[in-house]
Amino acid sequence: MLLYTLLKWILSIALRVFFRRFQVDGLEMLRRAKGPLILAVNHPNTFMDPLIVATLVRQRVAFIANGSIFNRFTRPLFAYFHVIPVYRKKDTSDSTLSPAELNKRTFQRCYDYLEGKGSLLIFPEGTSEIERRLREIKTGTARIALGAEAENQFELGIQILPIGLNYSDPTHFRSEVFINVGEPIHLKDFKETYRPDSFEAVEALTDLIEQRLAASVIVTDDEEEDSLVLQVEKLYKNQLFDDLQLNRKVKKHEFGLIKQLITAVRYFETHHPEQLKFLQVKMTNYLDSLQKLHLSDRIFTQTKRLYGNLGSTFLSLLAGFPLYVLGLLTNYIPYILPSKIARLISSDISYRAPIMMTAGIFLFPLFYGLETYVIHALFQQIWVTLAFLLCVPLLGYFVLWYWDRLTRLTHLWQALRLFRQKPSLMESLSGERAKIFKALEEAKTLYLTTASNDAKYTVK
């Protein structure tokens, strides 16, 4: 238990470092929940998903995991961390038992764990994919919950707590994650409808799990819809934040806004497909042009302040350059090595983030320790050593800030250069942007006046 608690503490810190913004809605409800408890979580980011959830729950958590990763080397480690294997038809096993027999044992272990008031973390989708979709919810979660209650005459008091994980970019360091805790499902509500020889209650509970999970995550129908919504987000989200007086730093506000954007897109797909297609083509062409010219859309909101912004950004970069160099020297190797290691270990992009974070947990303390030792050997002054140890991680954050400002400077410089050398091109882009925003404003007005009261298109 001591090792589990220590690792949980280390991972909690690592997650706050890895993600630029780590926000939870419903944290108190999650921490108040006690076993017997099933945490039903969507699964977009492989090993990162269980790490996030486990660090947020006060009690120890058992995990349901793909049986293919169990072998004679990993089984003792997984046993310590209470990882329970489940076997799909396509999964392999080093056991002589059939998958059906192995899963029968798995179900009984889950029953025993819940009877002991434990907490189980289950991914009801069964697979992990990096996409803003909710794949088909398998019946396993419902069968485990109902089976455990049936063995105890529905007196265990099991709850299923749906948790939605919403990543801004699952594979990149310093991206964002929003953890959305949904309304709990009480198994006692299924006591009257449950029959051992019928799947009616299992299907009803599975449907309810799917509904609660869908409410807690961003869900688009397909890649085309997702691409369109992302374009609207990129161009129009900040405008909507201002119009609706929402705080753009609060992920719950952003979550609700994107949910409403998806609802609006679906309304236009049904009622005004030509208008939507026209807008999509305009946005695609405009964003493609910006990408080819290495420009950012926000430069068109700063045209009157381009020289001032360029000057202030340049001066801040000039003043911070010595710290930037020092930060690079002390942080570059442990920063770059995790991504190199992740690419060597797996070509699957969905494993990149958890491997990077795990490698960083070991590499950063190792390099900081070595660098601190060198500094102490050179100066032989304890106050210098302690000051260096305190400053070196802060310098790492400064490098990230500096790089962001440097990127902004290149966009500003490129914009000014194009405004001078190709004014007609920039005027054309500005005109296209104005047309897009006019179309978006008209679409917003139309949607708010004709569709906001239609229950079919309202986000709950």
C-alpha positions as CSV (number, residue, x, y, z in Angstrom):
1,M,0.0,0.0,0.0
2,L,2.9,2.3,0.7
3,L,4.3,2.0,-2.8
4,Y,0.8,2.6,-4.3
5,T,0.4,5.7,-2.2
6,L,3.8,7.0,-3.1
7,L,3.3,6.3,-6.9
8,K,-0.1,8.0,-6.7
9,W,1.5,11.1,-5.2
10,I,4.3,11.2,-7.8
11,L,1.8,10.7,-10.6
12,S,-0.5,13.5,-9.3
13,I,2.4,15.9,-9.5
14,A,3.5,14.6,-12.9
15,L,0.0,15.0,-14.4
16,R,-0.1,18.6,-13.3
17,V,3.2,19.2,-15.0
18,F,2.4,17.3,-18.1
19,F,-0.9,19.1,-18.7
20,R,-1.0,22.9,-18.9
21,R,-4.5,22.9,-17.6
22,F,-5.9,20.0,-15.5
23,Q,-9.5,20.7,-14.3
24,V,-12.1,18.4,-12.7
25,D,-15.8,19.1,-12.5
26,G,-17.4,17.0,-9.7
27,L,-14.2,16.4,-7.8
28,E,-15.9,16.5,-4.4
29,M,-18.5,14.0,-5.5
30,L,-15.8,11.7,-6.8
31,R,-13.8,11.9,-3.6
32,R,-16.9,11.4,-1.4
33,A,-17.9,8.2,-3.4
34,K,-17.1,5.0,-1.5
35,G,-17.2,1.4,-2.4
36,P,-18.7,-0.7,-3.6
37,L,-18.1,1.5,-6.6
38,I,-17.6,1.1,-10.3
39,L,-15.9,4.0,-12.2
40,A,-17.1,3.8,-15.8
41,V,-14.7,5.9,-17.9
42,N,-14.4,6.6,-21.6
43,H,-11.1,5.5,-23.1
44,P,-9.4,7.9,-25.6
45,N,-5.8,7.8,-24.3
46,T,-4.6,4.3,-23.4
47,F,-2.6,4.2,-20.2
48,M,-3.0,7.9,-19.4
49,D,-6.7,7.4,-18.7
50,P,-6.4,5.0,-15.7
51,L,-3.5,7.1,-14.2
52,I,-5.7,10.3,-14.2
53,V,-8.7,8.7,-12.6
54,A,-6.7,6.7,-10.0
55,T,-5.0,9.8,-8.7
56,L,-8.4,11.6,-8.2
57,V,-10.0,8.8,-6.1
58,R,-9.1,8.7,-2.4
59,Q,-9.4,4.9,-2.0
60,R,-7.4,2.3,-3.8
61,V,-8.7,1.3,-7.2
62,A,-8.7,-2.1,-9.0
63,F,-8.4,-1.9,-12.8
64,I,-10.0,-4.1,-15.5
65,A,-7.4,-4.4,-18.3
66,N,-6.8,-6.2,-21.6
67,G,-5.8,-9.8,-20.9
68,S,-3.2,-9.8,-23.7
69,I,-0.8,-7.7,-21.6
70,F,-0.7,-10.4,-18.8
71,N,2.2,-12.9,-18.9
72,R,4.6,-14.5,-16.4
73,F,6.7,-11.3,-16.2
74,T,3.9,-8.7,-15.8
75,R,1.4,-10.8,-13.8
76,P,3.1,-10.3,-10.4
77,L,3.3,-6.5,-10.9
78,F,-0.3,-6.3,-12.1
79,A,-1.4,-8.4,-9.1
80,Y,0.2,-5.9,-6.7
81,F,-1.7,-3.0,-8.4
82,H,-5.0,-5.0,-8.4
83,V,-5.2,-5.2,-12.2
84,I,-7.8,-7.8,-13.3
85,P,-7.6,-9.2,-16.8
86,V,-10.5,-9.5,-19.2
87,Y,-10.2,-11.5,-22.4
88,R,-11.9,-10.6,-25.7
89,K,-12.1,-13.1,-28.5
90,K,-9.1,-11.6,-30.3
91,D,-6.9,-11.4,-27.1
92,T,-4.1,-13.9,-26.5
93,S,-3.3,-15.7,-23.2
94,D,-0.5,-17.9,-21.8
95,S,-3.1,-19.9,-19.9
96,T,-4.4,-23.3,-21.0
97,L,-7.9,-22.2,-20.0
98,S,-10.4,-20.9,-22.6
99,P,-11.2,-17.2,-22.7
100,A,-14.7,-18.0,-21.4
101,E,-13.3,-19.8,-18.4
102,L,-10.8,-17.0,-17.8
103,N,-13.6,-14.4,-17.9
104,K,-15.7,-16.4,-15.6
105,R,-12.9,-16.1,-13.1
106,T,-12.6,-12.4,-13.8
107,F,-16.2,-11.8,-13.1
108,Q,-16.0,-13.7,-9.8
109,R,-12.9,-11.6,-8.8
110,C,-14.9,-8.5,-9.5
111,Y,-17.8,-9.7,-7.5
112,D,-15.5,-10.5,-4.6
113,Y,-13.8,-7.1,-4.9
114,L,-17.2,-5.2,-4.8
115,E,-18.4,-7.4,-1.9
116,G,-15.4,-6.1,0.0
117,K,-16.5,-2.5,-0.7
118,G,-13.8,-2.0,-3.3
119,S,-13.7,0.3,-6.3
120,L,-13.3,-0.9,-9.8
121,L,-12.2,1.2,-12.8
122,I,-13.7,-0.1,-16.0
123,F,-13.5,1.2,-19.6
124,P,-16.9,0.1,-21.0
125,E,-15.9,0.8,-24.6
126,G,-13.3,-2.0,-24.4
127,T,-10.8,-0.3,-26.7
128,S,-8.9,2.9,-26.8
129,E,-8.9,5.4,-29.8
130,I,-7.8,9.0,-30.0
131,E,-11.0,10.6,-31.3
132,R,-13.9,12.6,-30.0
133,R,-16.3,9.7,-30.2
134,L,-17.9,7.3,-27.8
135,R,-17.6,3.8,-29.2
136,E,-20.2,1.1,-28.5
137,I,-20.6,0.4,-24.8
138,K,-20.1,-3.2,-24.1
139,T,-22.4,-5.1,-21.6
140,G,-19.5,-6.2,-19.3
141,T,-19.8,-3.3,-16.9
142,A,-23.6,-3.9,-16.4
143,R,-23.1,-7.6,-16.1
144,I,-20.5,-7.2,-13.4
145,A,-22.6,-4.7,-11.4
146,L,-25.8,-6.6,-11.7
147,G,-24.2,-10.0,-11.1
148,A,-22.5,-8.8,-7.9
149,E,-25.8,-7.3,-6.6
150,A,-27.7,-10.5,-7.6
151,E,-25.3,-12.6,-5.6
152,N,-26.0,-10.4,-2.5
153,Q,-29.8,-9.9,-3.0
154,F,-29.2,-6.3,-4.1
155,E,-28.0,-5.3,-0.7
156,L,-24.4,-4.2,-1.6
157,G,-25.4,-0.7,-2.6
158,I,-23.2,-0.6,-5.7
159,Q,-22.9,2.8,-7.6
160,I,-21.6,3.3,-11.1
161,L,-20.0,6.7,-11.5
162,P,-19.5,7.8,-15.1
163,I,-16.4,9.9,-15.8
164,G,-15.7,11.7,-19.0
165,L,-12.1,12.4,-20.0
166,N,-11.8,15.3,-22.5
167,Y,-8.3,16.0,-23.9
168,S,-7.5,19.0,-26.0
169,D,-4.6,17.1,-27.6
170,P,-4.0,13.6,-26.1
171,T,-0.5,13.1,-27.5
172,H,1.2,16.4,-26.6
173,F,3.0,17.8,-23.6
174,R,1.4,20.9,-22.0
175,S,-2.0,20.2,-23.6
176,E,-5.2,20.3,-21.5
177,V,-7.6,17.8,-20.0
178,F,-11.0,18.2,-18.5
179,I,-12.4,15.5,-16.3
180,N,-16.2,15.6,-16.1
181,V,-17.8,13.5,-13.4
182,G,-21.4,12.5,-14.3
183,E,-24.4,11.6,-12.3
184,P,-24.1,8.3,-10.4
185,I,-26.2,5.3,-11.3
186,H,-27.6,3.3,-8.3
187,L,-27.9,-0.4,-8.9
188,K,-30.8,-0.7,-6.4
189,D,-33.0,0.9,-9.1
190,F,-32.7,-2.2,-11.2
191,K,-33.7,-4.7,-8.4
192,E,-37.3,-5.1,-9.6
193,T,-36.4,-5.5,-13.3
194,Y,-33.4,-7.8,-13.0
195,R,-33.9,-11.5,-14.0
196,P,-30.9,-14.0,-14.2
197,D,-32.4,-15.5,-17.3
198,S,-33.1,-12.2,-19.1
199,F,-30.8,-9.5,-20.7
200,E,-33.4,-6.8,-20.3
201,A,-31.9,-5.2,-17.2
202,V,-28.4,-5.6,-18.6
203,E,-29.3,-3.8,-21.8
204,A,-31.2,-1.1,-19.9
205,L,-28.2,-0.5,-17.6
206,T,-25.8,-0.5,-20.5
207,D,-27.9,2.1,-22.3
208,L,-28.0,4.3,-19.2
209,I,-24.2,4.1,-18.8
210,E,-23.9,5.1,-22.4
211,Q,-26.2,8.1,-21.9
212,R,-24.4,9.3,-18.8
213,L,-21.0,8.9,-20.4
214,A,-22.2,10.7,-23.6
215,A,-23.3,13.6,-21.5
216,S,-19.8,13.9,-19.9
217,V,-17.7,13.8,-23.0
218,I,-17.5,15.7,-26.3
219,V,-19.0,13.4,-28.9
220,T,-19.0,14.0,-32.7
221,D,-20.6,11.6,-35.2
222,D,-17.7,11.2,-37.6
223,E,-14.4,12.8,-38.8
224,E,-16.1,15.2,-41.1
225,E,-18.3,16.6,-38.4
226,D,-15.4,16.7,-35.9
227,S,-13.3,18.6,-38.5
228,L,-16.0,21.1,-39.0
229,V,-16.6,21.7,-35.3
230,L,-12.8,22.1,-34.8
231,Q,-12.7,24.8,-37.5
232,V,-15.5,26.7,-35.8
233,E,-13.8,26.4,-32.5
234,K,-10.5,27.7,-33.9
235,L,-12.0,30.7,-35.5
236,Y,-15.1,31.6,-33.5
237,K,-14.7,30.1,-30.0
238,N,-13.1,33.2,-28.4
239,Q,-15.8,35.4,-30.0
240,L,-18.5,33.2,-28.4
241,F,-16.8,33.3,-25.0
242,D,-17.0,37.1,-25.1
243,D,-20.6,37.2,-26.5
244,L,-21.8,34.7,-23.8
245,Q,-19.7,36.2,-21.1
246,L,-18.0,32.9,-20.4
247,N,-14.6,32.5,-18.7
248,R,-12.3,30.9,-21.3
249,K,-10.0,29.6,-18.5
250,V,-12.8,27.4,-17.1
251,K,-12.9,24.1,-18.9
252,K,-16.5,23.5,-17.9
253,H,-17.5,26.6,-19.8
254,E,-15.6,25.5,-22.8
255,F,-17.1,22.0,-22.6
256,G,-20.6,23.4,-22.6
257,L,-19.9,25.7,-25.4
258,I,-18.5,23.0,-27.7
259,K,-21.4,20.7,-26.8
260,Q,-23.7,23.5,-28.0
261,L,-21.6,24.1,-31.2
262,I,-22.0,20.4,-32.1
263,T,-25.8,20.7,-31.5
264,A,-25.9,23.7,-33.8
265,V,-23.9,22.0,-36.5
266,R,-26.3,19.1,-36.4
267,Y,-29.2,21.5,-36.7
268,F,-27.7,23.0,-39.8
269,E,-26.8,19.6,-41.2
270,T,-30.5,18.8,-41.1
271,H,-32.2,22.1,-41.9
272,H,-29.6,24.2,-43.9
273,P,-27.0,21.8,-45.4
274,E,-26.2,24.1,-48.3
275,Q,-25.4,27.0,-45.9
276,L,-23.3,24.7,-43.8
277,K,-21.4,23.4,-46.8
278,F,-20.7,26.9,-48.0
279,L,-19.3,27.9,-44.6
280,Q,-17.2,24.8,-44.3
281,V,-15.6,25.4,-47.7
282,K,-14.9,29.1,-46.8
283,M,-13.3,28.1,-43.5
284,T,-11.2,25.3,-45.0
285,N,-9.8,27.6,-47.7
286,Y,-9.1,30.4,-45.3
287,L,-7.4,28.2,-42.7
288,D,-5.4,26.4,-45.4
289,S,-4.1,29.7,-46.7
290,L,-3.1,30.8,-43.2
291,Q,-1.2,27.5,-42.7
292,K,0.7,27.9,-46.0
293,L,1.7,31.5,-45.2
294,H,2.7,30.6,-41.6
295,L,0.1,33.0,-40.1
296,S,-2.1,32.9,-37.1
297,D,-5.8,34.1,-37.4
298,R,-5.4,36.4,-34.4
299,I,-3.1,38.7,-36.3
300,F,-6.2,40.1,-38.1
301,T,-7.5,41.2,-34.7
302,Q,-4.3,43.1,-34.0
303,T,-3.7,44.9,-37.3
304,K,-3.8,48.3,-35.6
305,R,-1.3,47.1,-32.9
306,L,1.0,45.0,-35.0
307,Y,4.0,47.3,-34.6
308,G,3.4,47.8,-30.9
309,N,2.9,44.1,-30.3
310,L,6.0,43.3,-32.4
311,G,8.1,45.7,-30.4
312,S,6.9,44.6,-26.9
313,T,7.3,41.0,-27.8
314,F,10.8,41.5,-29.2
315,L,11.9,43.5,-26.1
316,S,10.6,40.8,-23.7
317,L,12.4,38.1,-25.7
318,L,15.6,40.1,-25.7
319,A,15.4,40.7,-22.0
320,G,14.7,37.0,-21.3
321,F,17.3,35.6,-23.7
322,P,20.0,34.8,-21.1
323,L,17.4,32.9,-18.9
324,Y,16.2,31.1,-22.0
325,V,19.7,29.9,-22.8
326,L,20.2,28.8,-19.2
327,G,16.9,27.1,-19.2
328,L,17.7,25.2,-22.4
329,L,21.1,24.1,-21.1
330,T,19.5,22.7,-17.9
331,N,16.2,21.3,-19.3
332,Y,16.6,20.4,-23.0
333,I,17.9,16.8,-22.6
334,P,15.3,15.6,-20.0
335,Y,12.7,17.4,-22.1
336,I,13.5,15.9,-25.5
337,L,14.5,12.4,-24.4
338,P,11.0,11.3,-23.3
339,S,9.6,11.9,-26.8
340,K,12.5,10.1,-28.4
341,I,12.0,7.2,-26.0
342,A,8.2,7.1,-26.7
343,R,8.9,6.9,-30.5
344,L,11.4,4.1,-30.0
345,I,9.1,2.0,-27.7
346,S,6.0,2.3,-29.8
347,S,4.9,3.6,-33.2
348,D,1.3,3.8,-31.9
349,I,0.6,7.5,-31.3
350,S,-2.0,6.7,-28.6
351,Y,0.8,5.4,-26.4
352,R,3.0,8.4,-26.8
353,A,1.7,10.6,-24.0
354,P,1.8,8.0,-21.1
355,I,5.2,6.8,-22.2
356,M,6.5,10.4,-22.4
357,M,5.2,11.2,-18.9
358,T,6.5,8.0,-17.4
359,A,10.0,8.6,-18.9
360,G,9.9,12.2,-17.7
361,I,9.1,11.1,-14.1
362,F,12.5,9.4,-14.0
363,L,14.6,11.6,-16.3
364,F,13.9,15.0,-14.9
365,P,14.8,14.1,-11.3
366,L,17.9,12.2,-12.6
367,F,19.2,15.1,-14.7
368,Y,18.3,17.7,-12.0
369,G,20.2,15.6,-9.5
370,L,23.3,15.3,-11.7
371,E,23.2,19.0,-12.6
372,T,22.9,20.0,-8.9
373,Y,25.8,17.7,-8.0
374,V,28.0,19.4,-10.7
375,I,27.0,22.9,-9.4
376,H,27.8,21.9,-5.8
377,A,31.1,20.5,-6.9
378,L,32.0,23.7,-8.7
379,F,30.9,26.3,-6.1
380,Q,31.0,24.3,-2.8
381,Q,28.4,26.6,-1.5
382,I,25.2,25.1,-0.1
383,W,23.1,28.2,-0.7
384,V,24.2,28.3,-4.4
385,T,23.3,24.6,-4.7
386,L,19.9,25.1,-3.1
387,A,19.2,28.2,-5.2
388,F,20.1,26.2,-8.4
389,L,17.9,23.3,-7.4
390,L,15.0,25.6,-6.8
391,C,15.4,27.6,-10.0
392,V,16.1,24.8,-12.5
393,P,12.4,23.6,-12.9
394,L,11.3,27.3,-13.0
395,L,13.7,27.8,-15.8
396,G,12.1,24.9,-17.7
397,Y,8.7,26.6,-17.4
398,F,10.3,29.9,-18.6
399,V,11.6,28.1,-21.7
400,L,8.1,27.0,-22.6
401,W,6.8,30.6,-22.1
402,Y,9.7,32.0,-24.1
403,W,9.1,29.5,-27.0
404,D,5.4,30.5,-27.1
405,R,6.4,34.2,-27.3
406,L,9.0,33.4,-30.0
407,T,6.3,31.7,-32.1
408,R,4.1,34.7,-31.6
409,L,6.9,37.0,-32.8
410,T,7.4,35.0,-36.0
411,H,3.7,35.2,-36.8
412,L,3.8,39.0,-36.2
413,W,6.9,39.5,-38.3
414,Q,5.5,37.3,-41.1
415,A,2.2,39.3,-41.0
416,L,4.0,42.7,-41.2
417,R,6.2,41.4,-44.0
418,L,3.2,40.3,-46.0
419,F,1.3,43.5,-45.3
420,R,4.2,45.4,-46.8
421,Q,5.1,43.1,-49.7
422,K,1.7,41.6,-50.6
423,P,-1.0,44.0,-49.4
424,S,-3.5,42.7,-51.9
425,L,-3.1,39.1,-50.6
426,M,-3.5,40.2,-47.0
427,E,-6.5,42.4,-47.9
428,S,-8.1,39.4,-49.7
429,L,-7.5,37.2,-46.6
430,S,-9.0,39.9,-44.3
431,G,-12.0,40.1,-46.6
432,E,-12.5,36.3,-46.5
433,R,-12.2,36.3,-42.8
434,A,-14.9,39.1,-42.6
435,K,-17.2,37.1,-44.8
436,I,-16.7,34.0,-42.6
437,F,-17.5,35.9,-39.4
438,K,-20.5,37.5,-41.0
439,A,-21.8,34.0,-42.1
440,L,-21.1,32.7,-38.6
441,E,-23.0,35.6,-37.0
442,E,-25.9,35.0,-39.3
443,A,-25.9,31.3,-38.5
444,K,-25.8,32.0,-34.8
445,T,-28.7,34.4,-35.0
446,L,-30.7,31.9,-37.2
447,Y,-30.0,29.0,-34.8
448,L,-30.8,31.0,-31.7
449,T,-34.1,32.3,-33.1
450,T,-35.4,29.1,-34.7
451,A,-33.8,26.1,-33.0
452,S,-33.0,26.9,-29.4
453,N,-36.5,25.8,-28.2
454,D,-36.4,22.6,-30.2
455,A,-35.8,19.8,-27.6
456,K,-34.3,17.6,-30.4
457,Y,-31.4,20.0,-30.8
458,T,-30.8,21.2,-27.2
459,V,-27.8,20.0,-25.3
460,K,-28.8,18.7,-21.9
